[in-house]
Amino acid sequence: MKALTFTLATASLALVSYSASSADDAPHVRLATTTSTYHSGLLDYLLPQFEKDTGYKVDVIAAGTGKALKMGENGDVDLVMTHAPKAEANFVEKGYGVLPRKLMYNDFVIVGPHSDPAKIGEQKDVADVFKSIANMNATFVSRGDDSGTHKKEKGIWQQTKIEPNFGGYRSVGQGMGPTLNMANEMQGYTMTDRGTWLAYNNKLDLEVLFQGDKKLFNPYQVILVNPERYPSINYQGAKEFSDWLVNPKGQKLINDFKLNGKQLFVANANEK
C-alpha cells in the first residue's frame, strides 16, 4: 500500500493526503469529514480499497461537522461526510449540497471515571445524566468545537433547561481524541461517539457509564457539494466515491470494519 502522509494543522483540524507523491497524476477527490471517521480508523480502512477500485486519490480534511460543512459551503471540498442531521438539512436547503445519502450509524456514549461520582450509571435518560453531572458540579469535558458531537451535546443541555456554565464544565475546542485524553487526565465525564471510544479506550482509565438511550443515536450522511454553485469542483469523482460508499461493496466494508473484535459502524444506506 502506498505511503500515508499525515499533517496535523490544528488540534481539531487534520489533513490526510492519500497520495503517493506530488508527482502523482491520479485525479483527486477532496473530502471533508468528522474527526470520528478519522480517529476510529475507518477511513484508513476504506480509502485504499476505493482508490484501488477507481484510481481516484482522496484528500481528507478531518474536522468537526460545523467546519466540514463550512468547507463545503465555501467550495473548498468536493463532498462531506458528517453526522449532524439538522445542520446537514440546512446545508442542502440553502443549495450548498446535493444528493444527501444515508451512509451508516453508531451511537454516542457517556464515559467517565470508574468511581462515577455523579452516579450517572443509575439513570435511565441522558437528560437526567447531564442534570446529575451539573448538580454534582462534576467535571464534564466538552469538545466545544461545533462538531456533530458538540451539537448533540448542546441539544441535550437544552432539554435539561440547564446552562452548561457550572464550575466543572470545561469547553476545550478540540477533536474527540484529545477531548477523551483530557477527560482521562481530569478524571471527568465526556460524551463520545462509540467508534472513537473503541479506538481509544484501551489507553484510558475511563469506562462507559451510560448508553442505549435512543436520543444518543448518531447517523452519518454523505453529501456532494453543489456543482452549479462551484463548477470547478470534482463532482464526477465525488459522486463516484459517494456511489461506492452506498453500494453493496462499500456498505459491506463498513459493516466488516472492527476494532478489538467489535463493530464500530452499522451501514444503513438501503434503509428507508
Residue pairs with C-beta under 8 A, 6 or more apart in sequence:
1 48
2 18
2 19
2 20
2 48
3 20
4 16
4 18
4 44
5 16
5 17
5 19
6 14
6 15
6 16
6 17
7 14
7 15
7 16
7 17
8 14
9 15
11 173
11 174
11 175
11 178
12 35
12 63
12 64
12 67
12 143
12 145
12 147
12 173
12 174
12 175
12 178
13 61
13 62
13 63
13 67
14 35
14 38
14 60
14 61
14 62
14 63
14 175
15 59
15 60
15 61
15 62
16 38
16 43
16 59
16 60
16 61
16 62
17 57
17 59
17 60
18 47
18 48
18 51
18 57
18 58
18 59
18 60
19 26
19 28
19 57
19 59
24 57
26 51
26 55
26 56
26 57
27 55
27 56
27 57
27 234
27 237
28 56
28 57
28 58
28 59
28 234
28 237
29 56
29 57
29 58
29 59
29 78
29 79
29 234
29 237
29 238
29 240
29 241
30 58
30 59
30 61
30 76
30 77
30 78
30 79
30 233
30 234
31 58
31 59
31 60
31 61
31 77
31 78
31 79
31 80
31 81
31 241
32 61
32 63
32 67
32 68
32 69
32 71
32 72
32 76
32 77
32 79
32 80
32 81
32 82
33 43
33 60
33 61
33 62
33 63
33 68
33 80
33 81
33 82
34 62
34 63
34 64
34 65
34 68
34 81
34 82
34 83
34 147
34 148
34 220
35 62
35 63
35 64
35 147
35 175
35 176
35 177
35 196
36 83
36 148
36 149
36 176
36 193
36 195
36 196
37 43
37 62
37 81
37 195
37 220
38 60
38 62
39 62
39 175
39 176
39 177
39 195
39 196
39 199
39 200
40 193
40 195
40 196
40 198
40 199
40 259
40 264
40 265
41 199
41 257
41 259
42 195
42 254
42 257
42 264
42 265
43 58
43 60
45 253
45 257
46 245
46 250
46 253
46 254
46 257
47 58
47 60
49 253
50 56
50 58
50 241
50 244
50 250
51 57
51 58
53 244
53 249
54 240
54 241
54 244
56 237
56 240
56 241
58 241
61 68
61 71
61 77
62 175
63 71
63 147
63 175
64 143
64 145
64 146
64 147
64 148
64 149
64 150
64 175
65 82
65 83
65 84
65 87
65 146
65 147
65 148
65 151
66 84
66 87
66 145
66 146
66 147
66 150
66 151
67 145
67 146
67 147
68 77
68 80
68 81
68 82
69 80
69 82
69 84
69 87
69 88
69 91
69 96
71 77
71 80
72 79
72 80
72 91
72 96
72 97
72 223
72 225
73 91
73 94
73 96
75 225
75 229
75 230
75 232
75 233
77 225
77 233
78 224
78 225
78 233
78 234
78 235
78 237
78 238
79 222
79 223
79 224
79 225
79 238
79 241
79 242
80 91
80 97
80 222
80 223
80 225
81 103
81 220
81 221
81 222
81 223
82 88
82 148
82 220
82 221
82 223
83 148
83 149
83 193
83 218
83 219
83 220
83 221
84 147
84 148
84 151
84 152
85 219
85 221
86 151
87 148
87 151
88 97
88 100
88 221
88 223
91 97
91 223
92 98
92 100
92 223
95 226
95 228
95 229
96 225
96 226
96 229
97 223
97 224
97 225
97 226
98 223
98 224
98 225
98 226
98 227
99 223
99 224
99 239
99 242
100 221
100 222
100 223
101 221
101 222
101 223
101 242
101 245
101 246
101 269
102 219
102 220
102 221
102 246
102 268
102 269
102 271
103 220
103 221
103 222
103 245
103 246
103 254
103 267
103 268
103 269
104 219
104 220
104 251
104 254
104 265
104 266
104 267
104 268
104 269
105 217
105 218
105 219
105 220
105 265
105 266
105 268
106 193
106 194
106 195
106 218
106 264
106 265
106 266
107 193
107 194
107 211
107 212
107 216
107 217
107 218
108 149
108 152
108 191
108 192
108 193
108 194
108 216
108 218
109 191
109 192
109 193
109 194
109 197
109 208
109 210
109 211
109 216
110 120
110 126
110 129
110 189
110 190
110 191
110 208
110 209
110 210
110 211
111 180
111 183
111 189
111 190
111 191
111 192
111 197
111 201
111 204
111 206
111 207
111 208
111 209
112 118
112 120
112 138
112 183
112 187
112 188
112 189
112 190
112 206
112 207
112 209
113 187
113 188
113 189
113 205
113 206
113 207
114 205
114 206
114 207
116 209
117 136
117 138
118 129
118 132
118 133
118 135
118 136
118 138
118 189
119 132
120 129
120 132
120 133
120 189
120 209
120 210
121 209
121 210
123 129
123 132
123 210
125 213
125 215
126 156
126 210
126 213
126 215
126 216
127 156
127 159
127 160
127 215
129 210
130 156
130 157
130 160
130 162
131 160
131 162
132 138
133 140
133 168
133 189
134 140
134 160
134 162
134 164
134 166
134 169
136 168
137 166
137 167
137 168
138 168
138 188
138 189
139 168
139 170
139 183
139 186
139 187
139 188
139 189
140 164
140 168
140 169
140 170
140 188
140 189
140 190
141 170
141 172
141 179
141 182
141 183
141 186
141 188
141 189
141 190
142 150
142 153
142 164
142 169
142 170
142 171
142 172
142 179
142 190
142 191
143 149
143 150
143 153
143 171
143 172
143 173
143 174
143 175
143 176
143 179
143 190
144 150
144 171
144 172
144 173
144 174
145 173
145 174
145 175
147 175
147 176
148 218
149 176
149 191
149 192
149 193
152 191
152 216
152 218
153 191
154 164
156 191
156 215
157 163
157 164
164 171
168 188
170 182
170 186
170 188
172 178
172 179
172 182
174 182
176 192
176 193
176 196
177 196
177 199
177 200
179 190
179 192
180 190
180 192
180 196
180 197
180 200
180 204
180 206
181 200
181 204
182 188
182 190
183 189
183 190
183 204
183 206
184 203
184 204
184 205
184 206
187 205
187 206
189 209
193 218
194 211
194 218
194 264
195 259
195 264
195 265
197 208
198 259
198 260
198 262
198 264
199 259
199 264
202 260
219 268
220 265
222 241
222 242
222 245
222 246
224 235
224 238
224 239
224 242
225 233
225 235
225 238
227 233
227 235
244 250
245 251
245 254
245 269
246 269
246 270
247 269
250 267
251 267
251 269
251 270
252 267
254 265
254 266
254 267
255 263
255 265
255 266
255 267
257 263
257 264
257 265
258 264
